[in-house]
Each structure stands twice: as structure tokens, then as C-alpha cells.
Amino acid sequence: MRTSWVRRARAQMLAGLTAAALLPTLSPATADSGEASEMRVESFVLPLGAAKPSLEDLRAGDGMEQLDRLAREMEPEARIAPETMGPAASFAPKARQASATSGTAATERVGAVSARAVTYPEPSRTMTYEECRNGLGADKKFFIKSRFAVCSGATFLQTWFRNNRPVGESMFNVRTVGTIAANSREIKFQYYFTEMQRTGQTATAAMKITTSGAIPKSWPSRVKYDQGGNLPKTAKTSDELKAARTYTHTMNAKPGQGSSGTTDLVFAVYEPSVAITPPAGWRRAPPPSAT
């Protein structure tokens, strides 16, 4: 599941991972009184489950500092899990915080005392939404169930301002689960949009959210990928995403494109991206990106 956001980390994601530009809308707006007013949306990416300031806190002037601190905790420049190995490990800065891991990967000793009796369980190749949610908890950027089942996520919070006064707050959570089935060259990414909330004066019904996934770099570089799934090709509103709740994106590298010899290995970086476009009349506070 989203650059320094003016040290406010305005909108960075999941998962590890190429930022999609958010398109600003600069058309004038009119206040209820009929006088021209300046309206803008500031977007932040926060750790899942973080204690977010309320609209009352923002109005009292105490909430922005808390948002800044929470956004910095997301390490917006870090796009790679610290456990990443192979050529992908040098693609981008790694997170300083260790990823959450599953206890199912622990080795098992069966019967005898000999080292030969130590066996390893078959790695998990599936992950449910609940496993991802519980694994990430309230402060983790990555959760590794096995090398074939991982996930990442973040909270996207929008603060709505009229004439520099906070008038509303909205948010949604995004979690992305990546899995690989046995004997398969296809990776399946499942996107989950949950916990849609709003309070005060917002325009979320017209706010557009664009979701995409891409492979910015492969080893070898010649690899071509076939894509599938039902990831939206156009922007959706929060209500549309709430109704659908989940989308799938698949990436498949056909045999014969990998390393020479019998291994035919392919390494790649996958980047989920979420971008927010404010409604007409609302200016987006730069700089935006959400990877």
C-alpha cells in the first residue's frame, strides 16, 4: 500500500511501493454565504490503526502536529521491506522497522534428536484479509506470512479546509495481499478498501480514487508480463470502492524469460499505487503521491 510530503507525507502507500500523480483542481469555489472561499484538501498516509486526531482537535489547532508525527512514522521514503533479498533489495530505501512475521514459518522438530529429524513446514501460499489485517496490526508496514504470501497497507486520511479552517475529515484503509500458488509463475494481488469514514463537511461523494499496480523494474530487464484481474482502469469514488470492497490484479511472467540455465528465475518489484483527485472546486495541497 504512499517524497517527503513537506514532512507531512501527504499520501504515500502500500505496500511498498511508483507514485501516481494526483491531479489538482484549481477552479474557484463559492461559500454558502455567496462569497468566494478558498477550499483545499490535505491528504496524509498514516500507519494502520493509528490514533488519529478528531475534527475537534484539528479545529482547536492541536491535530496538525499529531498528523505530521504520524505521517513521519510511515517512513515515506522507505518502499522496501527490510527482509527483501536478491537484486530487488537495492531498488529503493528499506524500512527501518522489521516486518511482522507469521509463527507458522518456524521450524519443527519431529521425534528424534538428530538434526536429520528437523523438518520445515510447507510455506503458506494463501492469506486472508483477516490475516493481513491482524498481521499488520496498528503499526506495521509489511506482514510476511511466508515468501509466497505477504501484505502491506496504510490509512489514507483527508482533511478538508475552507479558508484555512478545518471543516471536515475523511479516511479509508487500503491493504494489499500478494500470493503465489504452487508451481505457478503468476502473482495475485488482492486490494481491500475498508473502514470508509467521514465527519463534518466533506465532498467525498465526488472525490476520485485511482488504484493501479505496476512493475517498475525487473531482473532480467527484458521480462514481459501478462496482466489480469479486475483492478479498476478508471477512478472510483469512495462509495464505489466501499461497495466493491476488493479488487484483484495478477502479473504473470511466461517461462523462458528468466535467468539462463535451468532455474529460469525472475526478480521484480511490484508497486501498488493509490491517488486521490479532489472534487471540482477543491484545491489539492501539494506535493501528492501514494505508493
N, C-alpha and C positions, 0 to 999 in steps of 0.2 A: 504497500500500500513508500513524495511532498514535505549555492544560493543561500542567502542569509536573511531574507525577509526583512531587511532593515533591522536585523536582530530581532525580528518578530516572527520569523519563519512563517510568512503568510502563505500557507497552503502547500505542503510537501507530502508524498506518500511512500505508501505501501510500499511497502514492501519493500523493498529495497529500492527508489529504483527508477525514460527520458522525459524531461519535463515538458508538458504541453502548455503552450502559452494561453493565458486567459485573456480574452478579448475585452477591452474596456468599452463601456458605453458612456459617452460624454454629452448626451443630449440634455437640455435644460429640463428642470422639473418644477412643478408648482405646488406649493404648500396648500394645506386645507384652507388657509386664510386668503389664498389667491396671490400671495406674494411669492416671488421666486425664492427657492431654497436650494441649498447645496446638499445633495444626498449621496452617500457613498457606502460601500460595503467593504469591510476589512475581514479577510479570511485567515484563519490560523489552523495549523496542523498540530494536534496535541496527542500525548500518549493516550491510548485507550483506557477508559475508566478514570482519568484524571479528575480531580475535584475542580470543576470549572466555576469561575465567578458568575454570580447571578446578574441579571439585568440591573437589579438594585445596586449591586456592588459597582457595576460599571458606571451607573449614574452618580454614585457617590464619589467616584474618582479613584477607588481602590482596586478595581478589577483589571485595569490595563497592565499594571505591573505584574500581577499574577499571570496574566496571559503571556506576557513576554517571557517570564521564567519557565512556564510550562512548554512554550514553543522551543526554547533553547534546549530543554531536556530531550527533545526529539532528535538532536544532532542532525539538522537538515542536510549538512554536507556529507554525512555518512550514509552510503547507499548499499553497502555490502555487509552481510552477516560476518562477524569476526571469525567464524569457523570455516569460511569459504576456502577451498583449496584449488589447486590447478591454476591455469592461466587467468581465470576469471577473478582470482584473488587480487590481482593488481589493476583491475579495471577502474575502481573508484575507492575513495576512503572507506575504511571499515568502521563499523560501530565500535565504540569502546566498551559498551556493555555486552556481556556474554548473552547469547540467545538462551531462551528457555528450551529445555530438552525433556524428552519423554523417558521415563524409567524403564520402558519396555525394551530399550536398546541395551540394557545391562546384560552382561554375560551370565550364563547359568552353569553351575557345576552339577553334573549328574552322576551320583553314585560314587565312583571310585575317586581315590585321592590323586591319581596320576593326572598329569597335565593333559594327556590324551583324552581324558574324560570330559574336558571342558568343551561345551558346545555353544554355538551362537544361535539365537532365535532368528527365524526368517524376518528380514526387515519389513516393517509395515509399509504398505503401498496405498493406504486409504487414510483419509482424515475427514471427520465430520465437522460441521460448523461448530458444534458444541466443544469438540476437542480443540479446535483452533481458538475459540473464544476463551476457554479455560486456560489453555496453554499460554496465550499472550497475557492474560490477566490484566492488570491495571498499569503496568509499567514496562512491558517488553515490546520490542520492535519486531522480533523474529521468534518463531517457535519451530523447533526441529523435532518431529516425531521419529523420523529416520531420514536417510539420504534420499528416499523416494517419496517423502511426504513432509512438506514444510508449509508454513504460512506466515503472513505478515499483516499488519493492519494499523489504522490510525483513526483518530477522531478529527473531523473537519468542522470547525466552528466559525460561524459568520456573525459579525457584529454590525448592526445597521445603524447608521448615523444620519441625523438631519441637523444641518447647521452645527456640526461638531458635537452634537449631543446624542448619546446612545438612546435609541428608541426601541430597539428590538434585538433579539438574539435567536439564532437557529443553529442546528447542528445535525450531523449524521455520521455514522461509523461505517468504515469500509474495511473488510477483511478479505484477503486473497489466499486461497489454498492451492498449492501446486502438488500434483501427484503423478506418478508414473506407474502404470500397470506392469506386471511381469512380462518379460520378453517383448517389450514394446519400445518403439522409438518415438512415441508421442507423449508429450507432456500436456496434462489437463490442468487449466487454471480456473478455479471457481471463485467468482466475485460475489460477496454478500454485502448488501446495503441494509443496515438496520438502525434501530434507535433514532428514527427521524423525530426531531423535536423542534418546537418554535415557541417563542413568547414575545409579547409586546407587538410593536409594529414592524412587520417584515413583508417582503414581496417574494417569498419562496415559491409561490404558485407559478411565477413567471421566470424564476431563476433557472438557468440551464446547467446541467451537469454532464460533462463529456467524459466517457470512460474509454481507455484504449490500453493496449499492451503491445510491446514491440521488443525485438531483439537488436539492440544497438551494436553488438559485436559478437562474432563467432570465431572459433578456432577449429578447423581452418576457416579462413575468411571467405572461401568460395561456397560455403554451405548455403543451400536454398531451402526455405521452409514452406510447407503447406499449412495453411491456417484454416481453422474451422470453428464451430461453436456458434453461439447466438449473441456475442457481445454487441451492444448497440453501435450502429455505424453513425448515428446522429445523436445529438444531445437530448437528454431526457430531463423532465422536471423531477423534483424530489418525490412528488406524489406518484409519478410513473415508476420510479425506482422502488418506492415502498411497495407498490402493488406487485411488481415482478419479484423483488427481493434478491434474486440471484441470477447470475449470467455465467456462461461458460465460454472459455477461449482455449482452443487447442493449437499446439505447434508440433509439426512432425517433420523430422529430417530423414529423407529416404536413404536406404543403405547405399554404401559406396561413396559417400561424400566426406567421410571422416579421415582419421589418420591412416597412413599406409600400413600394410600388413594385415593381419587377421583381426585386429581389435576394432577397427572402423569407429574410433572414438570421436565424438563431437562435444566440444565445450561451448557454452554460450551464457550470456547474461540476458535475463528477461526483466523488463521494466514495466510494471503496471503504472498507469498514469490517470489521475483524476483532475479535471479542470472545471472551474466554475465561471460562468458568464453571467454577470448581473443583469437584472431586467432593464428595459429601456427607462432612462431617467435616473438610474443609479450608477454612480462612478465607482469603478473598482480601484482600490488603493494599491498601487504597485509596490514591489515587483511580484508577479504571480508565477507560481509553478506548483505542480502537485505530483510528485513521483514517489 
